[in-house]
Structures are given as structure tokens and as C-alpha cells.
């Protein structure tokens, strides 16, 4: 599709040309750390190539030109596995626009596209794949260091204002919280019937069905933006596979009994080969039933790895605790063993991300051991 507005000399191109898409992003995409920009673009292109070939996905890349120069970019899709509050809707992401007119024409192209697919709600910016792009338009923490899986944007961009002028309302607010406290008090006293375990990559993959089942029965489900569990799980596995092998080592002789006084933690470390585990996926089980009742899933900061630096930062992306086990300190205990174990591999920074924070007071009550660091807004609109 090529749409030309004679008065403004604007052309909106529906592109499947990967060279064109790369050039557009290379020209327009703002990346706070320029050294990782090529890797970000290439990773996004790999995602697009996969989705273009996937019949279930309806996805478009729109590029805006003015006088043959790149002036805007947006991705719009109808994801069969994405829902907002349980309802199907279209999403847009990776939105770049030099001015209001460019933004208006890009959004108009997205609205027409989702209407063609019989969808009447459009939501964004949701920058799939979430493990790379993240949720929302950033309005706080713009000077903070980039973190893999967290959305970023040009601090001087007016896109959020443009979207509001076009009738989009701020519907959801997401916060990122820096974890300030290593050990959380609520996780010090653990029910004797709860045990913790770590697994290697293959072991995590084999737990897939149990992890997805836990997702159906945890507080994770109340979040406004939910992707298909299967695809989200696969994204975590893909990220784990990218961890450099040289990182998987402990630089000193480890004695579990001097590292913690918590019997369940000592038991977890003694039950596995630490240099082979996935430290970003601590799991909690009911000893009696063997049932998985809690898990934390973190994303290593691949931006550091892409620069050739040691990985020192973790994006604590997903926390799930079975509803019947809420209030037993499992979430806090998973944080405690998660931090202690990751420290062995040189991880010193932890940030909880994608926390739905429409009620900021409630978030501060739940996370008193954390400090708000970044804030993002998601907007949406009913399309007539």
C-alpha cells in the first residue's frame, strides 16, 4: 500500500523490504546506547521475518516519507495470542514520528489495518517482542541505563502528546522498580513444606507445561496486557540461549552453608550443579505434592553481552505464585534465593519491570524494598 498526501508531500509505505526497514530504523530509531543499536535492529528484523511467514499473524510495517526522506515508522499487528483485559485488540509499537502530521498518518494506517481485520480497539506502544522492546511510552527515568526488555524512547519526542491529540487515552501505567534491598524480611521465614529448585536449560524447557499451568492460576493474570504464554515462554528460552558460555562460571569455591542460613536455600544449591543452571529462573515447589507453586523469570541484560561486557544486571520480568499459596512469603523467598544465586555469577543489579502501577500507593506498599525508577504509559482508543 502506498498512500500519498499531495498537500503535505507525505508518502506512507507498507513495507516488507528488510533492507528498507533496516535503513529506516537506522536513520530514525533513537537508542540511548548507540553501540547496541545494530543488534537491536537486527533482532527486531529477525522477529519480523518470523511473523511475516506466520499465517496466524496479521502484521504491517508502515514507513513515512517526506521528499524521499524517512520521517516516521510504526509496526501494527493483530496478534492471535495477545489480549487486553481478556479482550482481543490490535497493537502498535516502535512508533517514530517527526511531527504530528506524520504521526497522524501512521496511526490512520494502523487503524485502517485493524478495521480490515474486524478489530475495533487499538493499543500501544507495545513493542513486540516484549523481551526486546517492552511496554509503553517512557516518561520517567529517561536518563537511566538501558535494560534489556524495557521500553525506551527519545526524551525529546512528542509522540505521546500526538497520540493524545488523536484521541488516544492513557489507559495503563507501568513502573520499573530498582531493587534496593538484597534480603526481604517476608521471605526469611518459609513454610517447611516449600522447597526451591534450579534447573539447567533443558530442565527449564521440560517444565514448560507446569510453568504455563502456573500462569493460568496466578496473580499474573490480572495484568492488563497478556501475551500468549507459549510464545512468552519461548522468548525467555531464546534469551537464556544467548547468555555467553564464559559467563556461566563461579569465580570462587562456593560453600552453601556460609552463603545462607536458610535450610531450603542450602538444599536447593546442593541439589544441582550450579555452573549448569539457569540462575534467572528460581522455582518453588510444594514438597508434599511436588507441584510447582511459584517462579521468578528474569532477563539477563543482553545489552551488556552485546557490547562484550560481563552481564551484571537482571530484569526481573515475571513473577508467578499460585493463588492458594499467596501470603506465604514465596515471592519474597524467590527474590532472596534469586539474588543470592545470581550474585554468584556477578549479577549485582536487579530491577522489577512491567509492574502495572495505576495505583502507585498500592505498588509502594507491595514493594517497600524497591525504588521507582522508570514509568511508562500505554494508550488506547476505540476505533469507529
SEVEX-956141 format. One line per field, with one value per residue (C-alpha): residue number from 1; residue in one letter; chain; x, y, z. Coordinates in nm, 3 decimals, padded with zeros to 5 digits. Layout:
BEGIN
i: c(NUM,...)
aa: c(A,...)
ch: c(A,...)
east: c(X,...)
north: c(Y,...)
up: c(Z,...)
***
This chain:
BEGIN
i: c(1,2,3,4,5,6,7,8,9,10,11,12,13,14,15,16,17,18,19,20,21,22,23,24,25,26,27,28,29,30,31,32,33,34,35,36,37,38,39,40,41,42,43,44,45,46,47,48,49,50,51,52,53,54,55,56,57,58,59,60,61,62,63,64,65,66,67,68,69,70,71,72,73,74,75,76,77,78,79,80,81,82,83,84,85,86,87,88,89,90,91,92,93,94,95,96,97,98,99,100,101,102,103,104,105,106,107,108,109,110,111,112,113,114,115,116,117,118,119,120,121,122,123,124,125,126,127,128,129,130,131,132,133,134,135,136,137,138,139,140,141,142,143,144,145,146,147,148,149,150,151,152,153,154,155,156,157,158,159,160,161,162,163,164,165,166,167,168,169,170,171,172,173,174,175,176,177,178,179,180,181,182,183,184,185,186,187,188,189,190,191,192,193,194,195,196,197,198,199,200,201,202,203,204,205,206,207,208,209,210,211,212,213,214,215,216,217,218,219,220,221,222,223,224,225,226,227,228,229,230,231,232,233,234,235,236,237,238,239,240,241,242,243,244,245,246,247,248,249,250,251,252,253,254,255,256,257,258,259,260,261,262,263,264,265,266,267,268,269,270,271,272,273,274,275,276,277,278,279,280,281,282,283,284,285,286,287,288,289,290,291,292,293,294,295,296,297,298,299,300,301,302,303,304,305,306,307,308,309,310,311,312,313,314,315,316,317,318,319,320,321,322,323,324,325,326,327,328,329,330,331,332,333,334,335,336,337,338,339,340,341,342,343,344,345,346,347,348,349,350,351,352,353,354,355,356,357,358,359,360,361,362,363,364,365,366,367,368,369,370,371,372,373,374,375,376,377,378,379,380,381,382,383,384)
aa: c(X,X,X,X,X,X,X,X,X,X,X,X,X,X,X,X,X,X,X,X,X,X,X,X,X,X,X,X,X,X,X,X,X,X,X,X,X,X,X,X,X,X,X,X,X,X,X,X,X,X,X,X,X,X,X,X,X,X,X,X,X,X,X,X,X,X,X,X,X,X,X,X,X,X,X,X,X,X,X,X,X,X,X,X,X,X,X,X,X,X,X,X,X,X,X,X,X,X,X,X,X,X,X,X,X,X,X,X,X,X,X,X,X,X,X,X,X,X,X,X,X,X,X,X,X,X,X,X,X,X,X,X,X,X,X,X,X,X,X,X,X,X,X,X,X,X,X,X,X,X,X,X,X,X,X,X,X,X,X,X,X,X,X,X,X,X,X,X,X,X,X,X,X,X,X,X,X,X,X,X,X,X,X,X,X,X,X,X,X,X,X,X,X,X,X,X,X,X,X,X,X,X,X,X,X,X,X,X,X,X,X,X,X,X,X,X,X,X,X,X,X,X,X,X,X,X,X,X,X,X,X,X,X,X,X,X,X,X,X,X,X,X,X,X,X,X,X,X,X,X,X,X,X,X,X,X,X,X,X,X,X,X,X,X,X,X,X,X,X,X,X,X,X,X,X,X,X,X,X,X,X,X,X,X,X,X,X,X,X,X,X,X,X,X,X,X,X,X,X,X,X,X,X,X,X,X,X,X,X,X,X,X,X,X,X,X,X,X,X,X,X,X,X,X,X,X,X,X,X,X,X,X,X,X,X,X,X,X,X,X,X,X,X,X,X,X,X,X,X,X,X,X,X,X,X,X,X,X,X,X,X,X,X,X,X,X,X,X,X,X,X,X,X,X,X,X,X,X,X,X,X,X,X,X)
ch: c(A,A,A,A,A,A,A,A,A,A,A,A,A,A,A,A,A,A,A,A,A,A,A,A,A,A,A,A,A,A,A,A,A,A,A,A,A,A,A,A,A,A,A,A,A,A,A,A,A,A,A,A,A,A,A,A,A,A,A,A,A,A,A,A,A,A,A,A,A,A,A,A,A,A,A,A,A,A,A,A,A,A,A,A,A,A,A,A,A,A,A,A,A,A,A,A,A,A,A,A,A,A,A,A,A,A,A,A,A,A,A,A,A,A,A,A,A,A,A,A,A,A,A,A,A,A,A,A,A,A,A,A,A,A,A,A,A,A,A,A,A,A,A,A,A,A,A,A,A,A,A,A,A,A,A,A,A,A,A,A,A,A,A,A,A,A,A,A,A,A,A,A,A,A,A,A,A,A,A,A,A,A,A,A,A,A,A,A,A,A,A,A,A,A,A,A,A,A,A,A,A,A,A,A,A,A,A,A,A,A,A,A,A,A,A,A,A,A,A,A,A,A,A,A,A,A,A,A,A,A,A,A,A,A,A,A,A,A,A,A,A,A,A,A,A,A,A,A,A,A,A,A,A,A,A,A,A,A,A,A,A,A,A,A,A,A,A,A,A,A,A,A,A,A,A,A,A,A,A,A,A,A,A,A,A,A,A,A,A,A,A,A,A,A,A,A,A,A,A,A,A,A,A,A,A,A,A,A,A,A,A,A,A,A,A,A,A,A,A,A,A,A,A,A,A,A,A,A,A,A,A,A,A,A,A,A,A,A,A,A,A,A,A,A,A,A,A,A,A,A,A,A,A,A,A,A,A,A,A,A,A,A,A,A,A,A,A,A,A,A,A,A,A,A,A,A,A,A,A,A,A,A,A,A)
east: c(00.000,00.128,-00.067,00.032,-00.090,-00.025,-00.062,00.188,00.402,00.390,00.406,00.311,00.458,00.353,00.690,00.811,01.154,01.401,01.671,01.427,01.312,01.671,01.760,01.451,01.532,01.900,01.803,01.525,01.545,01.685,01.888,02.039,02.349,02.437,02.676,02.386,02.168,02.269,02.195,01.856,01.760,01.880,01.692,01.374,01.420,01.456,01.127,00.955,01.085,00.936,00.600,00.572,00.596,00.340,-00.012,-00.180,-00.016,-00.152,00.132,00.227,00.528,00.442,00.719,00.656,00.847,00.858,01.054,01.206,01.345,01.248,01.018,00.820,00.790,00.538,00.460,00.097,-00.031,-00.326,-00.163,-00.374,-00.223,-00.238,-00.528,-00.602,-00.812,-00.911,-01.030,-00.872,-00.732,-00.484,-00.150,00.108,00.468,00.812,00.640,00.863,00.724,00.898,00.581,00.209,00.106,00.341,00.210,-00.150,-00.097,00.090,-00.182,-00.452,-00.282,-00.282,-00.648,-00.748,-00.545,-00.709,-01.056,-00.986,-00.928,-01.256,-01.087,-01.213,-00.959,-00.600,-00.343,00.022,00.308,00.362,00.699,00.699,00.896,00.847,01.177,01.346,01.106,00.899,00.573,00.467,00.596,00.862,00.803,01.030,01.385,01.490,01.849,01.877,02.093,01.915,01.790,01.707,01.330,01.242,01.098,01.296,01.233,01.383,01.340,01.261,00.994,00.639,00.475,00.277,00.130,00.049,-00.133,-00.341,-00.433,-00.551,-00.793,-00.582,-00.616,-00.358,-00.510,-00.232,00.075,00.373,00.659,01.008,01.134,01.500,01.550,01.731,01.725,01.902,01.707,01.334,01.209,00.889,01.098,01.310,01.051,00.947,00.686,00.862,00.653,00.802,01.123,01.324,01.496,01.711,01.737,01.961,01.822,01.682,01.526,01.352,01.222,01.088,00.899,00.720,00.373,00.393,00.507,00.227,-00.027,00.102,00.046,-00.323,-00.356,-00.152,-00.191,-00.009,-00.347,-00.481,-00.234,-00.392,-00.153,-00.114,00.071,00.036,00.200,00.364,00.526,00.635,00.797,00.979,01.115,01.267,01.428,01.567,01.721,01.871,02.034,02.208,02.391,02.764,02.915,03.207,02.959,02.846,03.113,03.164,03.494,03.544,03.480,03.119,03.008,02.626,02.630,02.829,02.618,02.283,02.133,01.802,01.780,01.566,01.821,02.111,01.913,01.838,02.207,02.321,02.064,02.205,02.521,02.537,02.751,02.491,02.171,01.965,02.001,01.731,01.456,01.430,01.127,00.927,00.753,00.518,00.721,00.416,00.260,00.568,00.358,00.518,00.374,00.597,00.859,01.056,01.163,01.432,01.600,01.978,02.083,02.189,02.279,02.588,02.668,02.624,02.891,03.125,03.093,03.017,02.647,02.584,02.215,01.887,01.539,01.301,01.026,00.772,00.664,00.403,00.274,-00.017,-00.319,-00.369,-00.011,-00.033,00.075,00.319,00.628,00.707,00.753,00.991,01.177,01.217,01.364,01.605,01.738,01.726,01.951,02.188,02.229,02.266,02.530,02.749,02.761,02.835,02.478,02.469,02.172,01.806,01.508,01.145,00.978,00.636,00.463,00.110,00.106,-00.222,-00.241,00.103,00.032,-00.052,00.267,00.479,00.306,00.377,00.737,00.866,01.214,01.227,01.250,01.052,01.294,01.106,00.746,00.569,00.220,00.012,-00.264,-00.564,-00.861,-01.189,-01.194,-01.524)
north: c(00.000,00.343,00.646,00.993,01.317,01.577,01.880,01.760,01.559,01.264,00.902,00.615,00.289,-00.058,-00.232,-00.591,-00.492,-00.574,-00.351,-00.061,-00.139,-00.158,00.172,00.341,00.222,00.300,00.655,00.722,00.488,00.659,00.424,00.565,00.346,00.369,00.072,-00.176,-00.017,-00.256,-00.559,-00.418,-00.357,-00.700,-00.873,-00.688,-00.782,-01.150,-01.122,-00.958,-01.220,-01.493,-01.318,-01.229,-01.601,-01.695,-01.720,-01.664,-01.324,-01.013,-00.762,-00.449,-00.218,00.136,00.380,00.750,00.955,01.323,01.421,01.071,01.106,00.879,01.071,00.806,00.438,00.211,-00.158,-00.266,-00.617,-00.828,-01.091,-01.405,-01.459,-01.104,-00.968,-00.664,-00.739,-01.060,-00.890,-00.912,-00.588,-00.452,-00.315,-00.075,-00.033,00.100,00.427,00.705,01.031,01.357,01.566,01.548,01.505,01.210,01.051,01.106,00.937,00.642,00.587,00.623,00.343,00.125,00.198,00.107,-00.214,-00.337,-00.246,-00.463,-00.744,-00.669,-00.526,-00.206,-00.132,-00.021,-00.016,00.081,00.139,-00.233,-00.311,-00.679,-00.889,-00.779,-00.936,-00.681,-00.389,-00.365,-00.196,00.165,00.513,00.616,00.936,00.884,00.755,00.865,00.914,00.570,00.298,00.086,-00.252,-00.541,-00.583,-00.230,00.021,00.336,00.640,00.971,01.209,01.492,01.301,01.441,01.114,01.067,01.416,01.349,01.028,01.209,01.473,01.188,01.068,00.803,00.795,00.693,00.365,00.178,00.287,00.060,00.113,-00.026,-00.061,-00.078,-00.348,-00.173,-00.447,-00.777,-00.981,-00.927,-00.990,-01.165,-01.429,-01.521,-01.748,-02.010,-02.279,-02.614,-02.769,-02.537,-02.627,-02.441,-02.576,-02.467,-02.647,-02.634,-02.506,-02.844,-02.886,-02.549,-02.646,-02.973,-02.772,-02.575,-02.727,-02.680,-02.319,-02.241,-02.406,-02.195,-01.889,-01.976,-01.986,-01.691,-01.321,-01.266,-01.297,-00.964,-00.761,-00.556,-00.677,-01.051,-01.229,-01.594,-01.795,-02.035,-01.757,-01.568,-01.883,-01.936,-01.582,-01.649,-01.967,-01.783,-01.521,-01.786,-01.946,-01.616,-01.600,-01.632,-01.958,-01.777,-01.611,-01.947,-01.985,-01.913,-01.744,-01.884,-02.202,-02.188,-02.316,-02.308,-02.312,-01.991,-01.823,-01.855,-01.991,-02.081,-02.464,-02.461,-02.244,-02.467,-02.772,-02.606,-02.530,-02.875,-03.043,-02.904,-02.838,-02.460,-02.389,-02.554,-02.396,-02.110,-01.867,-01.637,-01.895,-01.995,-02.218,-02.305,-02.641,-02.796,-03.077,-03.292,-03.278,-03.189,-02.919,-02.601,-02.314,-02.019,-01.893,-01.581,-01.534,-01.277,-01.149,-01.112,-00.774,-00.885,-00.525,-00.578,-00.906,-00.748,-00.495,-00.773,-00.677,-00.913,-00.944,-00.767,-00.667,-00.856,-00.753,-00.937,-00.956,-01.209,-01.331,-01.602,-01.756,-01.998,-01.822,-02.071,-02.007,-01.628,-01.469,-01.747,-01.541,-01.740,-01.433,-01.275,-01.604,-01.641,-01.291,-01.378,-01.701,-01.544,-01.256,-01.474,-01.721,-01.458,-01.282,-01.592,-01.518,-01.149,-01.012,-00.711,-00.510,-00.613,-00.423,-00.533,-00.425,-00.415,-00.358,-00.234,00.077,00.260,00.261,00.391,00.378,00.007,-00.060,00.113,-00.095,-00.420,-00.322,-00.126,-00.263,-00.102,00.248,00.366,00.423,00.437,00.494,00.409,00.478,00.266,00.442,00.302,00.409,00.263,00.280,00.369)
up: c(00.000,-00.090,00.025,-00.100,00.054,-00.214,00.010,00.268,00.021,00.260,00.148,00.378,00.256,00.372,00.358,00.363,00.232,00.511,00.366,00.366,00.720,00.842,00.677,00.823,01.175,01.134,01.040,01.291,01.589,01.897,02.115,02.437,02.397,02.029,02.047,02.076,01.808,01.524,01.744,01.842,01.480,01.365,01.648,01.557,01.190,01.285,01.473,01.176,00.934,01.151,01.183,00.814,00.742,01.009,00.869,01.207,01.246,01.082,01.090,00.898,00.892,00.782,00.688,00.634,00.378,00.307,-00.004,-00.013,00.340,00.630,00.865,01.051,01.134,01.308,01.341,01.375,01.435,01.531,01.748,01.793,02.138,02.274,02.477,02.691,02.999,02.825,02.505,02.163,02.025,01.777,01.891,01.757,01.861,01.769,01.676,01.545,01.407,01.326,01.369,01.436,01.070,01.027,01.346,01.238,00.902,01.054,01.314,01.050,00.853,01.165,01.238,00.881,00.906,01.227,01.098,00.795,01.044,01.226,01.537,01.696,01.971,01.914,02.194,02.224,02.219,02.275,02.127,02.040,02.100,02.459,02.565,02.338,02.309,02.625,02.713,02.691,02.621,02.871,03.070,03.373,03.410,03.063,03.179,03.339,03.185,02.924,03.046,02.816,02.783,02.898,02.652,02.575,02.357,02.260,02.556,02.312,02.120,02.124,02.017,02.340,02.304,01.938,02.030,02.290,02.034,01.811,02.077,02.249,02.626,02.884,02.997,03.179,03.367,03.412,03.655,03.685,04.040,04.136,04.399,04.684,04.945,04.898,05.152,05.200,05.554,05.445,05.270,05.573,05.733,05.483,05.529,05.584,05.306,05.040,04.858,04.594,04.287,03.993,03.660,03.356,03.026,02.924,03.267,03.238,02.893,03.035,03.300,03.029,03.081,03.457,03.418,03.172,03.402,03.691,03.474,03.449,03.825,03.948,04.010,03.679,03.508,03.638,03.433,03.152,02.882,02.831,02.554,02.465,02.738,02.496,02.293,02.605,02.743,02.415,02.430,02.772,02.643,02.341,02.571,02.801,02.496,02.418,02.751,02.668,02.792,02.955,03.189,03.329,03.592,03.961,04.031,04.382,04.579,04.691,05.029,05.057,05.436,05.458,05.192,05.372,05.693,05.525,05.506,05.189,05.007,05.110,04.996,04.658,04.592,04.700,04.473,04.147,03.951,03.992,03.688,03.464,03.598,03.461,03.754,03.618,03.683,04.053,04.120,04.432,04.483,04.734,04.893,04.956,04.610,04.403,04.240,04.104,04.310,04.226,03.984,03.901,03.541,03.478,03.166,03.170,03.036,02.689,02.606,02.824,02.650,02.305,02.398,02.510,02.877,03.168,03.249,03.580,03.552,03.568,03.454,03.690,03.431,03.555,03.899,03.943,04.265,04.275,04.422,04.704,04.819,04.827,05.155,05.242,05.159,04.845,04.625,04.877,04.925,04.549,04.544,04.825,04.674,04.328,04.429,04.631,04.344,04.073,04.283,04.238,03.865,03.904,03.888,04.120,03.988,03.989,03.855,03.862,03.539,03.372,03.707,03.647,03.864,03.810,04.191,04.287,04.660,04.636,04.440,04.705,04.973,04.789,04.708,05.010,04.942,04.596,04.449,04.142,03.858,03.527,03.425,03.101,02.967,02.732,02.540,02.361,02.151,02.033,01.654,01.489)
***
